[in-house]
Amino acid sequence: MSRRGGWYVIGGVAAGFVVGALLAQRQMGRWRSSLFSSRPLRRLAALGYLSGHPGPEAVRLLRDYLAWEHHPALRRRADALVRRMERTLV
C-alpha cells in the first residue's frame, strides 16, 4: 500500500468514527425527552442522558418517573441516579 493510500484509510476510519459519534449523540438527544415512553429502551436512553445532566430539575423529574415506572431494572437505575444526584447537589 502506498503512503497516500494509508492516509486514505486513516482518514476514512477517523471520518467513520466522527459520523458514528455524531449519530449516537443525535439519537440520545432525541430520546432524552422519552423518559415516559412506552418503550423500555427509550426510557433507558433518557436515563442515560439525565445521568450526565444532574440538577434539581432532573431530581424532581426522576422522582416523578420512579412513581410511574414499573420495570424493576429501570426503577433501580433511576433510584441510583436520584441518590447520586442528591449526594452531589447537597
C-alpha positions in Angstrom: 0.0 0.0 0.0 1.4 3.4 -0.9 1.8 6.1 1.7 -1.1 8.1 0.2 -3.4 5.0 0.4 -2.6 4.6 4.1 -3.7 8.2 4.7 -7.0 7.5 2.9 -7.6 4.5 5.2 -6.8 6.5 8.3 -8.9 9.4 7.1 -11.8 7.0 6.4 -11.6 5.4 9.8 -11.5 8.8 11.5 -14.4 10.1 9.5 -16.4 6.9 10.3 -15.8 7.4 14.0 -16.8 11.0 13.9 -20.0 10.3 11.9 -20.9 7.4 14.3 -20.3 9.6 17.4 -22.5 12.4 15.9 -25.3 9.9 15.1 -25.2 8.4 18.5 -25.3 11.8 20.1 -28.2 12.9 17.9 -30.1 9.7 18.9 -29.5 10.3 22.6 -30.7 13.9 22.2 -33.9 12.7 20.5 -34.5 10.2 23.3 -33.7 12.4 26.3 -37.3 13.5 26.3 -38.6 9.9 26.1 -38.4 9.2 29.8 -42.1 8.3 29.9 -42.1 6.4 26.6 -43.8 3.1 26.2 -40.5 1.6 25.0 -38.1 0.5 27.7 -35.0 1.1 25.6 -36.0 4.7 25.0 -36.6 5.1 28.8 -33.1 3.7 29.4 -31.6 6.1 26.9 -33.4 9.0 28.6 -32.0 7.9 32.0 -28.5 7.8 30.4 -29.0 11.4 29.2 -30.2 12.5 32.6 -27.2 10.9 34.3 -24.9 13.3 32.5 -27.1 16.4 33.4 -27.6 16.4 37.1 -29.6 19.2 38.8 -32.6 19.9 41.0 -34.9 19.7 38.0 -33.5 16.3 37.0 -34.1 15.0 40.5 -37.7 16.2 40.5 -38.3 14.6 37.1 -36.7 11.3 38.2 -38.9 11.2 41.4 -42.0 11.5 39.1 -40.5 8.8 36.9 -39.9 6.5 39.9 -43.6 6.8 40.9 -44.6 5.9 37.3 -42.1 3.3 36.2 -43.0 -0.4 36.6 -39.9 -2.1 35.2 -37.6 -3.2 38.1 -34.3 -2.7 36.4 -35.2 0.8 35.2 -36.5 1.7 38.7 -33.2 0.6 40.2 -31.3 2.7 37.7 -33.4 5.7 38.3 -33.2 5.3 42.1 -29.4 5.1 41.9 -29.4 8.2 39.8 -31.6 10.1 42.3 -29.4 9.1 45.2 -26.2 10.0 43.4 -27.6 13.4 42.3 -28.8 14.2 45.8 -25.4 13.5 47.2 -23.6 15.7 44.7 -26.2 18.6 44.9 -26.1 18.9 48.7 
